[in-house]
Every structure is written in structure tokens, then in C-alpha cells.
């Protein structure tokens, strides 16, 4: 436990920033703020920062956001991406291999960096709520031993995940969600440890299935689905069809990006921010939020350090997430024959674009892809949900 002591008269020495949630976004924000000379207190409900293991696939853009390579968290890298539809397949050779990352190790790395920069991380404290107090708010918490804590602040950052209690306390509506489920398996004999595989099967899920190799011996096979039941039923069928024996499961509810969400609020002079999954900073094409959440953390840290507007700092990220949202609306209208056509349109010039532009560079990748293969636009236009109430609006 940290050596932090709650003052009997806490208003005399209020911490400048309070962060709720030791997520990747919360820890990175804590690191950036502490590095910038801001006193930071980060409270986490769990007793230890040992989140459940979960294998992630991340582009190398993460090193540009973090300012370093997260070497301790990388377990493999895959320079090849193999895509399957019902009647076609294609393989894209990536100029920068994707990194296969263990989320638990990434959390531990970010926690070490935050502590080294001076942030105080206090595990075992559950967020109870907040109330206005003069020109700020008082954050109410309870430790695992029942100890009450009342911490005043003028800056509160909610990084406590998809079911954010900070967002709920601010009377902000809950997030729409999807469910990600994957099984650990022995690497199949026909699979390669340097190749990530993706299957499009819109009859089972509007998203996709994947096989991500962790090593030469093991992989995770999973999918994103609308809810946990659909995910479990679909994954079991997929495992059975491919004759794969699950060695264990990893699952999580993930936020879906909302165009109307505003991840900031002011209460009694205090600035309340949301970041990461709590702010639904998630790429809707892949339902991935690690790099987007880290970018959100950098934006909120810049807003606090500069005294600038969070919305302005977020503008570049929001534009990217809007484009992912738009593409997801299109893909939600695809059937098996559309995915066959899509993979068939990936010609040599489109391969060149897709191999050098990551999914975290979506605007450039999309523009260049349309230039080298204009028929992508015709396919998308046929499936765009022109009427309200179609596509993601039905989630």
C-alpha cells in the first residue's frame, strides 16, 4: 500500500488530479501528468494491478504514442495478415509487423513508469461517488478494509472502463457495448506463428473471427459479437469446425464509440474528464481501444497541463474514430458475397497501400486505397445505410 496519508483537513492540501482506474489509459495519463510536474493520485478498486490475462494485437503506432517500445509486454510479432471470406482469401505483407501484446504486462509496465514519474497509485480503493465542494468536488472512496476516504480535487479523471462509475456519477449515459471472447489453443498445424488470420462470416457476427499466434506453440482464437451469448455460441461452433481444443478463455465487454458522447463535464468549478473505454475511445472497425485510449490519455494530459480545451485536444482522435464508425456502418451491411468481392478487389496496388498504412492510420489508408482501387467506393456505396435506424443505430 502507498505511503499516502489522508489529511484530517484534506482541503488544506488537495491533490491536483485524482484518477479513478488503473487502466492503460489511466496509468498513461498519470505518467504524463506526473512527468509534467502535476501531483497525481490514482485509485484502483482491485487490490493488485494483476488484471486478467488478455492477448491483444496492436500496430506499432503504440510506440509513437508511448514514446517507447513496450518490449516487456510484446510476446510475438506478425508481419503477415491473412484474410478469409466464404469464397476468397488474400494475404497482406505488413511493412511494420503487428505486435502481439499481453495486456497484463502492458499494465504493469505503465504502472512502473507512472510511479517512477511520481504518481501515487493506491490499489484497493473503490469509487463511491462525488459531491460539489466550494470550487471543486470531494471524491468519496472506500478501501477493501472498509476505510472511508474523502479526497478533494478540482480535476477528476475517470479511466475506470466501460461501466465507468465516474461517468455514472456525472449522470452521463451508459455505453453501448460489444463482447470480445477468445480461447487459448495449441497453434494449429496449418497456421504460422508469423501470420494473423481473420475470417469474415456475417451470418455469425457482424465483426469477424481471428487467430493470433502468441508463439510457435500457442495462439488465441476469438471473435467480437453483439453480446456474450452470441460470442460463446459462435466461438464454440468455430472451434468445433476447425477441430480446435480450448485450453482456456479470455473475455471482456468493450465499449462502442458514440458520436454523441462528450467525455468532459464541469461540476462546481471542477473539471471531470473521461478517457479510454470510459469515454468509448474505441476503433469500431476492429473494436480495439488500446492505442485510441492511449491517445485519449495524451489529449487529456495536454488539456490539463496546458489549461486548454479537452475537446480541441481530442479533435484529431475523434476524426479518426468517426471514420472507423462510418466504415463499421458500411461493413454491418455486408453479406458473404460482399466480403468475397471486397477481397477480390485487393489488387497489387491496393496491397501496397494496405501493407504500409496501419489501421491506426485509417484516413490515409482509406484515401490511398480509393485512389488505387476506385471500385472500393462503389462497393461501400451499395451497402451504406442511407436511412436512419439502419446499421449501428440498431445496436
HELIX and SHEET records of a PDB file:
HELIX    1   1 UNK A   10  UNK A   13  5                                   4    
HELIX    2   2 UNK A   24  UNK A   35  1                                  12    
HELIX    3   3 UNK A   61  UNK A   66  1                                   6    
HELIX    4   4 UNK A   71  UNK A   73  5                                   3    
HELIX    5   5 UNK A  103  UNK A  117  1                                  15    
HELIX    6   6 UNK A  165  UNK A  169  1                                   5    
HELIX    7   7 UNK A  228  UNK A  241  1                                  14    
HELIX    8   8 UNK A  276  UNK A  279  5                                   4    
HELIX    9   9 UNK A  290  UNK A  306  1                                  17    
HELIX   10  10 UNK A  310  UNK A  331  1                                  22    
HELIX   11  11 UNK A  336  UNK A  344  1                                   9    
HELIX   12  12 UNK A  348  UNK A  356  1                                   9    
HELIX   13  13 UNK A  359  UNK A  361  5                                   3    
HELIX   14  14 UNK A  362  UNK A  372  1                                  11    
HELIX   15  15 UNK A  375  UNK A  383  1                                   9    
HELIX   16  16 UNK A  391  UNK A  394  5                                   4    
SHEET    1   A 6 UNK A 120  UNK A 123  0                                        
SHEET    2   A 6 UNK A  40  UNK A  44  1                                        
SHEET    3   A 6 UNK A  17  UNK A  20  1                                        
SHEET    4   A 6 UNK A 155  UNK A 158  1                                        
SHEET    5   A 6 UNK A 270  UNK A 274  1                                        
SHEET    6   A 6 UNK A 264  UNK A 267 -1                                        
SHEET    1   B 8 UNK A  55  UNK A  58  0                                        
SHEET    2   B 8 UNK A  89  UNK A 102 -1                                        
SHEET    3   B 8 UNK A  74  UNK A  84 -1                                        
SHEET    4   B 8 UNK A 195  UNK A 199  1                                        
SHEET    5   B 8 UNK A 209  UNK A 213 -1                                        
SHEET    6   B 8 UNK A 218  UNK A 225 -1                                        
SHEET    7   B 8 UNK A 177  UNK A 186 -1                                        
SHEET    8   B 8 UNK A 248  UNK A 255 -1                                        
SHEET    1   C 3 UNK A 125  UNK A 133  0                                        
SHEET    2   C 3 UNK A 136  UNK A 143 -1                                        
SHEET    3   C 3 UNK A 148  UNK A 153 -1                                        
END                                                                             
